[in-house]
Amino acid sequence: MSEIKLKKGEPVDRALRRLKKKLDKEGTLKELRNRRFYEKPSEIKRRMAKRATSRARAMTRYNR
């Protein structure tokens, strides 16, 4: 569970921005969105393989 403490005199919108950055860095929201619906293990493997191939393709493109 992520939490932040309000600093004295800090506006709430700035604290919310810090919380959102922290959640994004931890990957909490992304994981929540992924777990909203059940995904079969074969679908997970397929998605990860697709991501790996696209990343490898991008790496070869930029390493030339």
Biotite code that builds the C-alpha atoms (Angstrom):
import biotite.structure as struc

atoms = struc.array([
    struc.Atom([0.000, 0.000, 0.000], chain_id="A", res_id=1, res_name="MET", atom_name="CA", element="C"),
    struc.Atom([1.498, 3.282, -1.085], chain_id="A", res_id=2, res_name="SER", atom_name="CA", element="C"),
    struc.Atom([1.149, 6.318, 1.048], chain_id="A", res_id=3, res_name="GLU", atom_name="CA", element="C"),
    struc.Atom([2.496, 9.821, 1.141], chain_id="A", res_id=4, res_name="ILE", atom_name="CA", element="C"),
    struc.Atom([2.413, 12.359, 3.921], chain_id="A", res_id=5, res_name="LYS", atom_name="CA", element="C"),
    struc.Atom([1.226, 15.885, 3.377], chain_id="A", res_id=6, res_name="LEU", atom_name="CA", element="C"),
    struc.Atom([3.907, 18.414, 4.076], chain_id="A", res_id=7, res_name="LYS", atom_name="CA", element="C"),
    struc.Atom([2.952, 21.442, 6.087], chain_id="A", res_id=8, res_name="LYS", atom_name="CA", element="C"),
    struc.Atom([1.314, 24.033, 3.836], chain_id="A", res_id=9, res_name="GLY", atom_name="CA", element="C"),
    struc.Atom([1.438, 21.750, 0.762], chain_id="A", res_id=10, res_name="GLU", atom_name="CA", element="C"),
    struc.Atom([-1.549, 21.985, -1.600], chain_id="A", res_id=11, res_name="PRO", atom_name="CA", element="C"),
    struc.Atom([-3.590, 18.814, -2.024], chain_id="A", res_id=12, res_name="VAL", atom_name="CA", element="C"),
    struc.Atom([-3.198, 18.798, -5.807], chain_id="A", res_id=13, res_name="ASP", atom_name="CA", element="C"),
    struc.Atom([0.590, 18.691, -5.466], chain_id="A", res_id=14, res_name="ARG", atom_name="CA", element="C"),
    struc.Atom([0.322, 15.805, -2.988], chain_id="A", res_id=15, res_name="ALA", atom_name="CA", element="C"),
    struc.Atom([-1.984, 13.981, -5.414], chain_id="A", res_id=16, res_name="LEU", atom_name="CA", element="C"),
    struc.Atom([0.580, 14.472, -8.170], chain_id="A", res_id=17, res_name="ARG", atom_name="CA", element="C"),
    struc.Atom([3.280, 12.957, -5.921], chain_id="A", res_id=18, res_name="ARG", atom_name="CA", element="C"),
    struc.Atom([1.005, 10.006, -5.131], chain_id="A", res_id=19, res_name="LEU", atom_name="CA", element="C"),
    struc.Atom([0.260, 9.408, -8.822], chain_id="A", res_id=20, res_name="LYS", atom_name="CA", element="C"),
    struc.Atom([3.973, 9.489, -9.658], chain_id="A", res_id=21, res_name="LYS", atom_name="CA", element="C"),
    struc.Atom([4.695, 7.012, -6.874], chain_id="A", res_id=22, res_name="LYS", atom_name="CA", element="C"),
    struc.Atom([1.924, 4.655, -8.032], chain_id="A", res_id=23, res_name="LEU", atom_name="CA", element="C"),
    struc.Atom([3.132, 4.888, -11.619], chain_id="A", res_id=24, res_name="ASP", atom_name="CA", element="C"),
    struc.Atom([6.707, 4.137, -10.593], chain_id="A", res_id=25, res_name="LYS", atom_name="CA", element="C"),
    struc.Atom([5.606, 1.070, -8.627], chain_id="A", res_id=26, res_name="GLU", atom_name="CA", element="C"),
    struc.Atom([3.313, -0.103, -11.435], chain_id="A", res_id=27, res_name="GLY", atom_name="CA", element="C"),
    struc.Atom([0.330, -0.429, -9.136], chain_id="A", res_id=28, res_name="THR", atom_name="CA", element="C"),
    struc.Atom([-2.251, 1.102, -11.475], chain_id="A", res_id=29, res_name="LEU", atom_name="CA", element="C"),
    struc.Atom([-1.008, -0.867, -14.469], chain_id="A", res_id=30, res_name="LYS", atom_name="CA", element="C"),
    struc.Atom([-1.285, -4.105, -12.500], chain_id="A", res_id=31, res_name="GLU", atom_name="CA", element="C"),
    struc.Atom([-4.775, -3.161, -11.333], chain_id="A", res_id=32, res_name="LEU", atom_name="CA", element="C"),
    struc.Atom([-5.899, -2.566, -14.916], chain_id="A", res_id=33, res_name="ARG", atom_name="CA", element="C"),
    struc.Atom([-4.390, -5.862, -16.039], chain_id="A", res_id=34, res_name="ASN", atom_name="CA", element="C"),
    struc.Atom([-6.143, -7.787, -13.270], chain_id="A", res_id=35, res_name="ARG", atom_name="CA", element="C"),
    struc.Atom([-9.538, -6.267, -13.947], chain_id="A", res_id=36, res_name="ARG", atom_name="CA", element="C"),
    struc.Atom([-10.402, -9.269, -16.149], chain_id="A", res_id=37, res_name="PHE", atom_name="CA", element="C"),
    struc.Atom([-9.027, -12.792, -16.018], chain_id="A", res_id=38, res_name="TYR", atom_name="CA", element="C"),
    struc.Atom([-6.337, -13.509, -18.560], chain_id="A", res_id=39, res_name="GLU", atom_name="CA", element="C"),
    struc.Atom([-5.439, -17.077, -19.406], chain_id="A", res_id=40, res_name="LYS", atom_name="CA", element="C"),
    struc.Atom([-1.788, -18.080, -18.904], chain_id="A", res_id=41, res_name="PRO", atom_name="CA", element="C"),
    struc.Atom([-1.405, -18.721, -22.639], chain_id="A", res_id=42, res_name="SER", atom_name="CA", element="C"),
    struc.Atom([-2.630, -15.179, -23.354], chain_id="A", res_id=43, res_name="GLU", atom_name="CA", element="C"),
    struc.Atom([-0.115, -13.777, -20.864], chain_id="A", res_id=44, res_name="ILE", atom_name="CA", element="C"),
    struc.Atom([2.712, -15.695, -22.543], chain_id="A", res_id=45, res_name="LYS", atom_name="CA", element="C"),
    struc.Atom([1.574, -14.522, -25.981], chain_id="A", res_id=46, res_name="ARG", atom_name="CA", element="C"),
    struc.Atom([1.418, -10.891, -24.823], chain_id="A", res_id=47, res_name="ARG", atom_name="CA", element="C"),
    struc.Atom([4.870, -11.070, -23.218], chain_id="A", res_id=48, res_name="MET", atom_name="CA", element="C"),
    struc.Atom([6.386, -12.699, -26.312], chain_id="A", res_id=49, res_name="ALA", atom_name="CA", element="C"),
    struc.Atom([4.878, -10.017, -28.532], chain_id="A", res_id=50, res_name="LYS", atom_name="CA", element="C"),
    struc.Atom([6.300, -7.331, -26.275], chain_id="A", res_id=51, res_name="ARG", atom_name="CA", element="C"),
    struc.Atom([9.740, -8.969, -26.284], chain_id="A", res_id=52, res_name="ALA", atom_name="CA", element="C"),
    struc.Atom([9.854, -9.177, -30.071], chain_id="A", res_id=53, res_name="THR", atom_name="CA", element="C"),
    struc.Atom([8.818, -5.553, -30.489], chain_id="A", res_id=54, res_name="SER", atom_name="CA", element="C"),
    struc.Atom([11.433, -4.461, -27.948], chain_id="A", res_id=55, res_name="ARG", atom_name="CA", element="C"),
    struc.Atom([14.114, -6.520, -29.696], chain_id="A", res_id=56, res_name="ALA", atom_name="CA", element="C"),
    struc.Atom([13.131, -5.011, -33.030], chain_id="A", res_id=57, res_name="ARG", atom_name="CA", element="C"),
    struc.Atom([13.375, -1.523, -31.571], chain_id="A", res_id=58, res_name="ALA", atom_name="CA", element="C"),
    struc.Atom([16.770, -2.258, -30.020], chain_id="A", res_id=59, res_name="MET", atom_name="CA", element="C"),
    struc.Atom([18.181, -3.458, -33.334], chain_id="A", res_id=60, res_name="THR", atom_name="CA", element="C"),
    struc.Atom([16.765, -0.398, -35.041], chain_id="A", res_id=61, res_name="ARG", atom_name="CA", element="C"),
    struc.Atom([18.516, 1.989, -32.646], chain_id="A", res_id=62, res_name="TYR", atom_name="CA", element="C"),
    struc.Atom([21.780, 0.052, -32.281], chain_id="A", res_id=63, res_name="ASN", atom_name="CA", element="C"),
    struc.Atom([22.789, 0.306, -35.911], chain_id="A", res_id=64, res_name="ARG", atom_name="CA", element="C"),
])
